Amino acid sequence: MLNTLTLEEVIALKLELATKPIANRMYGFPIWHSLHSIVQDAVFKYAFSATRTQAEAMRFLGLKENSFHLLRKKYGLDDYFLDKEEK
């Protein structure tokens, strides 16, 4: 069923599910201004998980090695892909 949804619908659904416990109130959270960072984080994590090597991920994203490593640190990828037991 998830495969039939557009990316926009998946995002809207995720926002709805995230705000349901707080009665749809996200007052004070600057979601509109945070979207750029949220999308970059998601695409970076996808590229990292969908490629076999860091070099492939860099080519996929069009990043130079220095930028890639800075973003890797910024988004905490070393911790993100660890199993919960390993943390």
N, C-alpha and C positions, 0 to 999 in steps of 0.2 A: 504494500500500500504506500509506503514511503517513496518508492521509486516513481510513483505517478504524480507526486507533488513537485511543483516548481521550487527552485531555491528560495524565492520570495515567500512562498507558502510555508516552507519548512522554518524559515526565520520567524515568520509571524506566529506559527504554532509554538515554537520554542519560547518566544516572548510571552505568549499567553500562558503557557504552562509554568513559566518562571514567576509570573506575577499573580497567579491564582492564589497561592497561600497568603499573599499580602493584600488581598482584596483589590487586585489590579492597580495598586498605588505604588508607583516608583518615583514619587515626588522627590526632587533633589538630585536624582541620578541623571547625569547629562548624556543620555543615550544617543541623542542626535549627534553630538560632538564627539562621541566615543566610537561611532560606527567605523570610521577609517581604521582605527587601531584594532577593533574587534575583527573586522574582515581580514586585515593583514595577518593577525594572529592565526585565524582559521586556515588561511591559504598556506601560511608557512608550515603549520603543523601537518596539513595534508601533504604538501610537497615532501616534507621530511619522512612521512610514513609511507608514501606511495613510490618512492624511489629507492634504489638499492644502495646508492652511495651518496655521500655528501656532495660530491662533484656533480652527480646527476641532479640533485636537488638545486644546486646553485645554477646549473644551466636551465632547469625548468623555470626557475624564478627570475632568471636574468640578473643574478647578483654576482658581484665579485666576492672573492674569498673573505676579505676583511669585513664587508658589509654582512655577509652571511653569518660570520661568527659573532658579530655584535648583536644581530637579531636573535641568534640562537640563545645567547645569554639573556637578552631582554625578555624573551618569551619563556625562558626556563625549560627548554626542551630536554635537557639532561634529566630533570626530575619528572617531567610530564610523562615520558614513556616508560618509567619504571613501574613495576608491579607494586600494588599497595603494600605488599608484604616486604618489599625491598626498601621502602621509604623509611 
